[in-house]
Amino acid sequence: MHLNPYGEYAVLLAASLANAWPHDRAGIESRTRDFGMTMPFPERADDHAATREVIDRWLAVVDADSPDERARLLNGLMKEATAYPRLTDHDGEGWHLHYRDDDQSLAHVLLAVISVGTALHLTTRGMTRLGRCAAGRAPGDPCRNVVVDITRNGRQRYCSVRCANRDAVRRHRARLR
């Protein structure tokens, strides 16, 4: 039995969708597969738009100004996604928990998985270990990527080495002036 596959992977999936939004429903489903979700999703006409709404609402959690606000928003998402957790054994994965009812839409499944996964990530790693790339805080810097801090020391601030280097060069040049 897997203890909990939803923490880190669900938050990384959400960040991946937020940072590089797929062009269509097939792209969303492919991304879920990339992050280990193997279950089939019933296809609905509004899956792409409804999933975008889930990600936009999750981004409000990312951008929350305080741990209290982050918790309030996340609790609202989890309340909306409420389903009884259930044990399941499908696709040869072994017994594990699903935080959703059967036959729910792609967007609803992702709402449940991402909100519970985010709550697990924040409560086990720390309420500040989710945010936007630090490079984007500089005036004129275009980066708005989400950073999910999964480092041991809790110091990940940049979405990529490229952004970290760009910010370091900017700070260095500012010191020289």
C-alpha positions as CSV (number, residue, x, y, z in Angstrom):
1,M,0.0,0.0,0.0
2,H,1.2,3.5,-0.9
3,L,1.1,5.8,2.1
4,N,0.3,8.9,0.2
5,P,1.0,9.6,-3.4
6,Y,-0.8,13.0,-3.4
7,G,1.4,15.4,-1.5
8,E,4.5,16.4,-3.6
9,Y,3.3,15.0,-6.9
10,A,-0.1,16.7,-6.9
11,V,1.5,20.1,-6.1
12,L,4.1,19.6,-8.8
13,L,1.4,18.7,-11.3
14,A,-0.5,21.8,-10.4
15,A,2.6,24.0,-10.8
16,S,3.3,22.3,-14.1
17,L,-0.2,23.1,-15.4
18,A,0.0,26.6,-14.1
19,N,3.5,27.3,-15.6
20,A,2.8,25.7,-19.0
21,W,-0.9,25.5,-19.7
22,P,-1.8,22.7,-22.2
23,H,-3.6,23.7,-25.4
24,D,-6.3,21.1,-25.1
25,R,-7.9,18.5,-22.9
26,A,-5.5,15.8,-24.2
27,G,-2.6,17.9,-23.1
28,I,-4.0,18.1,-19.5
29,E,-4.6,14.3,-19.4
30,S,-1.1,13.7,-20.8
31,R,0.3,15.9,-18.0
32,T,-1.6,13.9,-15.4
33,R,0.0,10.7,-16.7
34,D,3.4,12.4,-16.6
35,F,2.8,12.9,-12.8
36,G,1.7,9.3,-12.2
37,M,-2.1,9.4,-12.5
38,T,-3.2,6.4,-14.4
39,M,-7.0,6.4,-14.0
40,P,-9.2,7.1,-16.9
41,F,-11.2,10.3,-16.9
42,P,-14.7,10.5,-18.3
43,E,-14.6,13.1,-21.2
44,R,-16.8,16.2,-20.9
45,A,-17.0,19.1,-23.3
46,D,-15.9,21.7,-20.7
47,D,-12.9,19.8,-19.3
48,H,-10.3,22.2,-20.6
49,A,-12.1,25.4,-19.4
50,A,-13.2,23.8,-16.1
51,T,-9.6,22.6,-15.3
52,R,-8.3,26.1,-16.1
53,E,-10.7,27.5,-13.5
54,V,-9.3,24.9,-11.0
55,I,-5.8,26.0,-11.7
56,D,-6.7,29.7,-11.4
57,R,-8.3,29.1,-8.1
58,W,-5.3,27.1,-6.9
59,L,-3.1,30.1,-8.0
60,A,-5.0,32.2,-5.5
61,V,-3.7,29.8,-2.8
62,V,-0.1,30.2,-4.2
63,D,-0.4,34.0,-4.1
64,A,-2.0,34.3,-0.7
65,D,-0.4,36.9,1.5
66,S,-0.4,34.9,4.7
67,P,-0.6,31.4,6.0
68,D,-4.0,32.1,7.4
69,E,-5.3,33.3,4.0
70,R,-3.6,30.4,2.3
71,A,-5.4,28.0,4.7
72,R,-8.7,29.7,4.3
73,L,-8.6,29.5,0.5
74,L,-7.3,25.9,0.5
75,N,-10.0,24.8,3.0
76,G,-12.6,26.2,0.6
77,L,-11.2,24.2,-2.3
78,M,-11.1,21.0,-0.2
79,K,-14.7,21.6,1.0
80,E,-15.9,21.9,-2.6
81,A,-14.0,18.7,-3.6
82,T,-15.3,16.7,-0.6
83,A,-15.6,13.0,-1.2
84,Y,-15.0,10.1,1.0
85,P,-11.4,8.9,0.8
86,R,-11.5,5.3,-0.6
87,L,-9.0,2.5,-1.0
88,T,-8.6,1.3,-4.6
89,D,-6.4,-1.1,-6.5
90,H,-6.3,-0.4,-10.2
91,D,-3.8,-0.5,-13.0
92,G,-1.4,-2.7,-11.0
93,E,-0.5,0.1,-8.7
94,G,-1.3,-1.7,-5.5
95,W,-3.7,-0.5,-2.8
96,H,-3.8,3.3,-2.4
97,L,-6.2,6.1,-1.5
98,H,-8.3,8.1,-3.8
99,Y,-9.7,11.4,-2.6
100,R,-12.6,11.4,-5.0
101,D,-15.8,9.7,-6.0
102,D,-15.9,7.5,-9.1
103,D,-16.8,8.9,-12.5
104,Q,-16.1,12.6,-11.7
105,S,-15.0,15.0,-14.3
106,L,-11.3,15.7,-15.0
107,A,-11.6,19.1,-13.4
108,H,-13.3,17.8,-10.2
109,V,-10.7,15.0,-9.8
110,L,-7.9,17.5,-10.2
111,L,-9.5,19.9,-7.7
112,A,-9.6,17.1,-5.2
113,V,-6.1,15.7,-5.8
114,I,-4.5,19.1,-6.1
115,S,-6.2,20.7,-3.1
116,V,-5.5,17.7,-0.8
117,G,-2.0,17.3,-2.2
118,T,-1.3,21.0,-1.5
119,A,-2.6,20.8,2.0
120,L,-0.4,17.8,2.7
121,H,2.6,19.5,1.1
122,L,2.1,22.7,3.2
123,T,1.4,20.9,6.5
124,T,4.3,18.5,6.2
125,R,6.9,20.8,4.6
126,G,5.7,24.3,5.8
127,M,3.1,26.9,4.8
128,T,5.7,29.0,3.0
129,R,7.0,26.3,0.7
130,L,4.8,27.4,-2.2
131,G,5.0,30.6,-4.1
132,R,6.1,32.5,-7.2
133,C,9.6,32.6,-8.6
134,A,11.8,35.2,-6.8
135,A,13.2,36.5,-10.1
136,G,9.7,37.8,-11.0
137,R,9.7,40.2,-8.0
138,A,12.1,42.5,-9.7
139,P,10.5,45.3,-11.7
140,G,10.2,44.3,-15.3
141,D,11.0,40.7,-14.8
142,P,8.4,38.6,-16.7
143,C,8.7,35.3,-14.7
144,R,5.5,34.4,-12.8
145,N,6.2,30.7,-12.5
146,V,5.1,28.8,-9.5
147,V,7.8,27.3,-7.3
148,V,7.1,24.2,-5.2
149,D,9.8,24.0,-2.6
150,I,10.7,20.3,-2.1
151,T,14.3,20.9,-1.0
152,R,15.6,19.5,2.2
153,N,16.6,22.9,3.6
154,G,13.4,24.8,2.4
155,R,15.3,27.5,0.5
156,Q,14.1,27.0,-3.1
157,R,13.1,30.5,-4.4
158,Y,13.6,30.2,-8.2
159,C,11.8,28.2,-10.8
160,S,15.0,27.5,-12.7
161,V,18.7,28.0,-12.8
162,R,18.1,30.5,-15.5
163,C,16.0,32.7,-13.3
164,A,18.4,32.3,-10.4
165,N,21.3,33.4,-12.6
166,R,19.4,36.3,-14.1
167,D,18.5,37.6,-10.6
168,A,22.1,37.1,-9.4
169,V,23.4,39.2,-12.3
170,R,20.8,41.9,-11.6
171,R,21.8,42.0,-7.9
172,H,25.5,42.1,-8.8
173,R,25.0,45.0,-11.3
174,A,23.0,46.9,-8.7
175,R,25.9,46.6,-6.2
176,L,28.4,47.9,-8.8
177,R,26.3,51.0,-9.4
